């Protein structure tokens, strides 16, 4: 597997921007002309500009993301009930479209290309999907409530399940001589920086949050219960 230094650095910049934008949700607010705006809005706009400049997201992709952001913000905004219902349907449709990668305008990048781990093992390829990641990021920033209790509880549970799964699967595979350990690849910086960052941040944290929001959809409609009424977040 070979990457050019330009591709490696640009993908790394994109991942760092996405991670910082997600974390910025907990940075609070700032005053702009008498209006109180969340700090994550600055990071999100900067991320859009950076990804557009790097060629990972086209103007069409940015338009889809902006439309989803507006619709997501409108879900919990004050206004007619019918408009919030429409906003919720639109945001959900765009979220699914981005998740299933059927919307144009995104250049998803290969992080690991046809990689052999050992001997005649099956090759695997890992992508960084900007459409899925950014769609989930917008949903997380604009819809999920900023609750430290929810964040720590969700993260701890996800890490516990992930750690137990890794120990069980890899330990069992190694015990039965089904897999081997490649220490050279394990300590390669691409694995440590790109693969681990992608899996821990995108799979363990964000995806777990999105699944919990979908299973507790009262959060999507705030206290108004516009779209549906299921159990609220504890």
Secondary structure, DSSP 8 states (H G I E B T S, - for coil): ----HHHHHHHHHHHHHHHHHHHGGGS-EEEETTEEEETHHHHHHHHHHHHHHHTSB-HHHHHHHHHHHHHHHHHSSSS-HHHHHHHHHHHHHHHHHHHTT-SSSB--EEEEEEE-SSTT---EEEEE-HHHHHHHHHHHHHTS---HHHHHHHHHHHHHHHHHHHHHHHHHHHHTTS----HHHHT-HHIIIIIHHIIIIIIIIIHHHHHHHHHTGGGTTGGG--S-------
